Structure formats: structure tokens, C-alpha cells
């Protein structure tokens, strides 16, 4: 199940290519050159992704900035092949997900494979991994910090 930022619920097909599973996340014309689009899988905050089309190349990274866990990367400022989080200015490579300013720390965005075929955009099927910061807060407090 995929929730796109412009629709409540939509089901998209899966495809296996070179032994890897991909899921169709949107139509090609849903992406605007130089702007991000938020894609949300399932109902967990950690299943958000930012998709970009830049100079007709596609990029997909986690939508969650590792600095303060803000879900705003899709709204980031694009310069070349970098995206800057609009909240606190952390900058990441769209090609690798790496933080481009080591003075900000070593945390990075997870990068996902993405491609276009038959006017559809496919990304590698993500697997939910609860981040350590969320596990630790949940264990210590006994509640889910994102939803409670």
C-alpha cells in the first residue's frame, strides 16, 4: 500500500527486475523537473521517501532528515545534485545520500534505486527499519514518540 501526498490510498504494482523487487510509486508526469515529491508507504513515519527529477535523471532518498527527524526533504532546496533540508540547512547528495558538509556530522539519507519505464516511476521496495533513536525513546518511555 502506498500513500502519495496527493491521494489517501492507492495500490501500485510490483515488478521484479534483475532479482530485485520494485514498486510503482507514480506516473512519470507526476514528477516536476527540479522539485521533490513525497511518497509514503504504509502508515509509519519512517516509510517516507523524497523523489526528484533533475536534468531528466531520477533520485530517491529518505524523506526524513537525520538531523532533527523532520519529514521535509522533499521540500528541500535543490542545487546541482544536492538537496538542502529547508528547516536547518543540512545538505545531502542526491546521488549517494551522503551529507556534503562534514561539519554537520556524518549522518546521511538512505538512497534507493529508482527508474522509469512505460511512463511509470519505480523504486526499490523499501523495508521498514525502525531507527535506533526511535527504538531507544520508545523503550525508555514505554511509548511511541512519533504517534503518541
N, C-alpha and C positions, 0 to 999 in steps of 0.2 A: 504494500500500500504506500502510495506517495501522496503527500500533500504539497501542492505547489502554492506559492504565495498568492496566486490569484484564484485558486479554487479550493474548496474544502476537501474534497476527496476525489481521487482519480486513480484508476488502476492502469498500469503500464506493463507492457510485455517484457519478458526477459529473453536474452539471447546468449548463447554460448559461442564464444569465438576464441580460437586458439587455447581451448581448455579453461577459459575464464568466463565467469558469468557477468553479464552486463544488464542493466535495466534501462528502459527507455524513460527519460525524465521529462522531455518536452519536444515540441516540434521545432524544427530549425528556425522558423520565423518568430518564435517566442523570444529569441535572444537578440539583443540590440548591440551593435558594434560599440565597444568601449564602455559598456555598462554591465553590472553584475545582476544576476538573478538568484534569488534564494529558492532552494529546493529542500523540502523537509520530508524525511522518510519516517514512517511510523509516528508515534506520539511522544518521542523522547527528545528533549532539548539537544542532546548530543548527536542527533542524527540530522543535522542541518549542514547544507553544503552551499557554496557560492560558485556559480558557473559564469564564466566570462568568455566573450568572443572578442579577440584583439587581433587586428590585421588578418582576419579570417581564420585564425587558429583558436582552438578551444582549450580552456583551462578549467579545472575543477579542484577546489580546495575546501577544507573545513570552513564553515561559516563562523566558527567560534574563535575569537581572538584569545590566544593563550595568556595574554597579559591580565585581563580582568574578566575573562569568560563572557565577553559581550558577543551577541549574535548579530553582528553588523558588518562583517567583512564584505558582504555583497554590496553594501553601500559605500565601500571604500573609494579612495581617490586613486585612479589609475595613472601611472607614469611609466611609459615603456612597458616592461613586463613585470612591474611591481604593483602591489595594492597596499595602500596605507589605511589602517583602521581609522575610521572617522572619529573615534572617541579619544584616543590617547596617542595617536601618531605612530604606532608600531608599523613597520614596513616589511612586507614579505614578497619573495619571488613567486610569481605565479607558475613558473616553470618547475620549481623544486619544492616550494612551500617554506623554504628556509628564511629565517629572519635576516634581512640585509644589513641591519645595523647591530653589530655585536655588542655595542654599548647598552643596548636594550635587553640583552640576555640571549640565551641560546634556544629558547622555546620557538617552535615552528608550527606551521599549519600542515596538516596531513594533506598530501596531494593524491588525487585519484585519476586513473586513466579515463579518458573521455574521447569520443569520436562521433562523427556524423555519418549517417547512412540512410539513404532513401528519405530525405527531408525530416529525419528524426535524430535526436541527440541521445546518445547512450553513455552512461558512466558505469564504471565497475561497481558491482553490487557491494554496498558497504555492510560492515558487520558492526553491531553496537558494541562499543567498548567503553565502559564507564571509566572516566578519568580518575586518577588517584586522588586528586583534590576533592572530588565529589564523594568517592568512597570513604575517605577519611572523615569528612564532615558528617556524612550520614552515619558512620559507625560511632563517632564521638557524641553526636547529638541525639541519635536514635530517630532522626527524621530525614527526609529528602530535602536538601537545601534549595533545590530548583523549583519544586512544586508545592512545598508546604508553606 
